[in-house]
Structures are given as structure tokens and as C-alpha cells.
Amino acid sequence: MTMKVAGGQAEDGIVIGNTYDKYGTKNPIARWLMNGFDGALSALVAKIAPESIHEVGCGEGYWVCRWLEQGIDARGTDFSTQVIGMARANARVRGLDEARYEVRSIYDVTPERDSARLIVCCEVMEHLEEPERALRALQGIVTDDLVISVPREPLWRALNMARGKYLSDFGNTPGHLQHWSKRGITKLLARYFDIVEVRSPLPWTMIHCRRRQQT
């Protein structure tokens, strides 16, 4: 589906949303990569089979729209007023409930208003100045399952450089403040959640976690 995207805009000095419509791209390599990401996330959601999903850092709302169309009780939040406006517009043109999107930072989520059977947080952690503070906030709203994805480093930057992008910054995508290998992000998440499964859709790391059981 065609999406209204941020296209590299910034809010409060932070790059928001997607720089281009990566799900609607006609570039064959980009489509192949995005199909891998789509397949990995869709497979995890199907396995978990949640009745409700909250996507924290939903950007322009692509996945929330997808899940709503599948009959899942889905909603999304993002810190950016601009990008939530785009998400609502994308929902509106599809006849979906634009009120499913709210402006809220990952740091400000609370159990009372933000808990869901599945929390999804994809392509968010690498943008954060305080990732562990964000994980502590997520701990509060994860009642069952959590799926997190981040770019897999240093592969991500190497692929950017191979296509001639961001050479002056050694391939680092604008707005990426954190850089994790598969082992590094798994080790970090294991401090806060039980790790269920780690997937590697090129060039990302995607991890299915569960709320840590108290012993």
C-alpha cells in the first residue's frame, strides 16, 4: 500500500519516520530486503497470535494499518506529532480508525494506557539516547510478549557504504545513535526480558521476548 512518509524530516532535532516508502519501493534489492523483514515479523505475530498489539514507535503507521485490516485490535504511538499526523492520514484513506494513533514517547508509556498482549518496537532503539531507560519503560507495559528489531551492525553500515550512502559518516544512517551486533542486542535485552527467539532478516536483528517470570 502507498504510504505518506516523513522523507527525512526532523522534529526537535530528531529524524522522524522513514526517509522513503520502503514498503512501496520498486527497487528490487530493497524490495527483497523488506520482504525478508516483513516475513520475519509476520511469522512472529502469527505464532504469538495476539488479540491486541501496541506498536511503540509506529512511525507512519504501516504495520498498525496492516494489523487492523487483519482484524487485530492494534494501535500505535510515536513521539512525533508530525509523523502521527501522517499515520492518521494513512489510516483515514484506508477507512481505518485514525484515533488508533497517539503522540507519546517511548519513555512515557504507562501500564494503565499502553499495555497490550503484544508490544512491537521495530527500528526505534537505534534512535534513542537512553535505550536502557526505554527498556525499563517497556518492562512496565509488556504483559506477555515483545518483538524488537534493530539494524544489525556493522553489516548495516557496510551495506550503506557499498551502495555509496553516508560515506562521510562511515555508512551510518542519519539519526542512528546506537549500534548493536546480534549478540550485543540479545545480551542487552536478556537483562530485562526472557529471550524466546532471535531472527536475522538481512540486515536486521529481530528478537521475540517475553515478560520475565518472577522466581
N, C-alpha and C positions, 0 to 999 in steps of 0.2 A: 504494500500500500504506500502511496506517496505521502510523505510527511513534511510538515512545516518544521524546519530545523534552524538552530541558532546560527550556524555558519560562521563560527569563530568569534561571536560576540562575547563581551565580558560584562560582568556585573560586580561592582565593588572590587574591581581588580582581579576577579576570578573568572577564568574561561568557563562558559556555561554550555550545556547541551553538547550537540555533535557539530563538528566542523562541516560535515556534508551528510546527505541522506545515505548512510552506509547500507541500510537495508534495501534501498531502492536503486543502488548503483548498478550501472550496466558494465562496469569494468569486470572482466571475467575472473581475475585473480582476487579482487576484493569480494566479489560475489561468492567465490569458493570459500574464502576465509569466513565470511559472515554466515554461510550455510553451515559451517562447522560449529560456530558459536551457537547458532540457532538450534542445531540438532542436539548439542550437549545440554543446553538449558531446557529445551522442550522435553528431553528424555528424563531429566531430573524432576521436572514438575509433574510429568505423567507418573513417575514412580512414587512420588510423595502423595499425589492425588489430593491436594489441599482443597478445602471448601472455601478458603479465603486466602488472599495474597495481599501483602503490603509491599510495594517496591519503594525502598528508600533511596532517593537519588534517581527519580524516574525520568529525568530529562524531558524530552518532548512527548513522552507517553506511549511510545511504540508498543512496549510489552503489556502495559495495562490495557490498552485497546485490544490487543490480541486476546488476552485472558478474558476480558469482558465479553468478547464475541464468542468465546468458548463456553460461556455460561458460568464462569468463576467469579465469585464476589471479590473483585480486585480494586485496588486504589493505589495512588502514588503520591509521594511528597518529594519536594526538592526545595533547596534554599532560595532558588532564583525566582523572583516574581515574573521576570520576562519569560523564562522557559516554561513555567506553569501556565502562563497565558497561551503559549504555543501548544502545550499539551491539551488544554481545554478546547482550543480551536480544532486540533486534530480529532478530538473525541466528537465535537459538535458536528463536523462534516460527515461523520460516520453514524450519526444518530445515536451516539452513546452519551452517558451522563457525565457532563463536564465537571460536575461537583465532586467527582471521584478524585480530583486533583487538588492538593492544598500546598500552600507555601509553608515549608518547615525545614529547618536544618537538621541534619542527622544528629547533631549534638543535642537537639531539643526534643527528640521523640520521648514519649512517656507511655507506660503500660496502659493507662486508662484509655487513651485515644488511638494508640498506634499498634497495639498487638494484633497479630493475625496468625492463622495456622502455619503459614509460610511467610517468612521475611526474605525478600530478594534485594541484594545490594551489589549491583554489577557496574563496574567501571566507575567507582566512586572513591574507593580507598586511596588510589594513587594521587588524587587531587587534594588530599587533606593534610593540613599542617599538624594535626593531632590525631593520628589514626587510632591510637590506643584509647583515647577519650571516646572516639566514635564506637569502638568495640564495646566499651563499657556501657554506652547508651544502648547499643543493640542488645546486649545481655538482658536489659530490662524489658524489652518487648518481644523477645523470642520465647514463645511458649512451647514450641516443638522444633521446627526446622528452619534452617537458614541456608541460603545459597549466596556465596560471594564469588565474584570474579575480579581479577586484576590482570593487566598486561604481564606476560612472562618475560622477565629480564634475565640476561641482557639481549635476548632474542628480539624483543620488540624494537629496541633502538637499532640493532644491527639490520633489521628488515627496513626500517625507515631510511637508514643510510644507503642501503642497497638500491633503493628507489630514488635516491637523491634528495631526500627530505630532511630538513632541520640539521644540515651538516655542521653549521656553526655551533650547534649545541649537542654535537655528537649523537644525533638521532633522537634526542629527547622531544617527545610531543609537547607542545605548549600547554602549560597547566599541570603537567605531571611533576609532582613534588616528591613522591615516594617511588621506590623501585625494588621489587621483590622477585627473587627466583622462586621456582615452585617450592623448593624446600623451605625458603625463608618465610613465605606467606603461610605455609602449612604449619610451621613451627609457631608463628605468631598466633594464629587462630586457635591452635591447640591449648594455648594458655587461658582461653576464655570459653571454648566450646569443645564438645566431643566431635572428632572428625569421623564422618561416615564414609566419604568417597572423595577422591581427587581426580578430576578430569583435566585433559590438556588439549582443548581445541586450539589449534595453531592460530595466533601466537598468544594465547591466554592461559591462565590457570583458573580453574573453576572448582570450587570446593563446597560440598554439601556437609553441613554441620548440624548438630543437634544441641539443644539446651543441655548443659552439663547436669548430670544427675547427682544430687547430694548424697554423700555416703556417711 
